[in-house]
């Protein structure tokens, strides 16, 4: 069975006592008016699986940054809009 290859530039995260839900979206092409993200896929997993996945993803990105010789740059406004800190959250 061929697996689908998808692209996403947005994510929504939901957490309940037993499940993490990741809602992947993509922004529509630029048009006048309100832009509503288009759903691409919803992935549900256990809290434990999500935690292991987050650890592995962070580790892989950190290794890539080391190979690159610099951090992957994010605009300051991204941190502000998401309520994140470039030092505390990374």
PyMOL commands that set and color helices and strands:
alter all, ss='L'
color gray80, all
select helices_A, chain A and resi 47-68+76-82
alter helices_A, ss='H'
color red, helices_A
select strands_A, chain A and resi 10-15+19-26+38-46
alter strands_A, ss='S'
color yellow, strands_A
deselect
rebuild
show_as cartoon
